[in-house]
Amino acid sequence: MGSERAPPELREGVRSGIVAAVERDAELRGGRTARLLMAAGGLGVFGAIGITLMLSGHPFGHHPPWHVIVFTAVWAGLLIVSLAFAFLQVRTPSLPLARSACVGILGLGLAGACGAVCPDQHLLRWWTATAAGSQLGAAGGLALSVLCFGLVTSLFLGAAAALFGLGGGRRGPIRPLLPAAMLVLLLLPGVALQSFGTSWTVFGSWLLGTAAGAYGGVATGIRGHARLAGR
């Protein structure tokens, strides 16, 4: 017994309903995406103003006049892209970009807060004047001193950012490499700004310590977050 085909009116009604549902879903998603992008841009502008205010306290006597503009623009651009990743929940099967961006943003915020309360906005000058910084500098030079400074500070920033910035829920595990890379990328303009006037060796040593500390801190924070989540 052969099956009867559905009437054309019924097929057309089903097709129209499916198309309308898809179009409606696209409209809702498009509107939500636009709102999230606007929020990312707004917070990015707010963050750029904060970065500008923080940089204004840095002594620029030994810097070229364009440094404050360039560093502020780079920082603002990185911050807006990271916020867009976080708000839009951008991810691939192997790259949790949104969660990694959250870690980097929170780490940058903590770094800004620590920098704001520091008695000297030239962090390198402040660090080398401390007992630990001066002793390390005397033992192994400025490169060793900033290596340890970058390691310790980014270890704290990475651990705190990963512990509180990975969000709730029972999401799958995340490896520390990408979140740590996001954090280092957002901290990179600050390292370059603070190490200006020294040498490439000092800059590379500071960046190496920052990268190592960020990876170790993020790994520690991920383990702590997993324990708090009961996994």
Steps between C-alpha positions, in 0.01 A plus 500: 500500500673823384521799733308810400691820458409794723284766337691793353326741739625301801856480368503872429364577847769290666770659287374852575487426872858371502628798301316744726641332812854515361462864401357587841787323675749684280338833585512429873861384483595796286346744745667331794834501320466872425418578864795296624735667255377841614557397862850376417577828325360705788698313762804515275473879483454514879806279543698713256421810707615317811821392327561858383452632853735235634764578237475870575672436833795330331806725459540551126808722513716233336232389252430629149189724490294243308540221753193580709282507187633175357491304825149620580376411151657152507364428846152623407493290184609184681246564775208551260582183304531302824167635624336406169637145536367480855156652435431308179628174651731444203649153501603212281511129587863537605532871589293634793556861397218649710610344829864579426410862427318523834816390679710754311256787562475428870877468528547834326247659733682368804830623359349844447368509855839398640672758282262773613579445870875468442681800656701548177332461161839417351485142625852415395641792699287402800600134480873567474474727805354223718722272704419190295540677167829662591645176639403306189643776283827493692520121473410450134438837340183679398395216266483250788319752720221565247480130416409424860270802519307393190486140621356582842253765389358303207484186716263683732305661217461175308390299803242758613368559148460130423346424837229764470481561126406160362129541575253270667331193374640160415704582195768272372861528615721765349873488446711788631693586182238712322377694808861565598576622147200735515621638831856551371367671187299747706793565734753535217448875437559569868822298506622682189409839645662439837821352357554778246841661535672188634597233243350224290649250745311654790179514297536136390581387852198682643276355230638150559432524871151632429426212262630235739313648795180536301508135394573376850242731655226410253571129547473545877179700467345240269570225752354712778191582294450130421513414870252771587267374225525146635672347198 
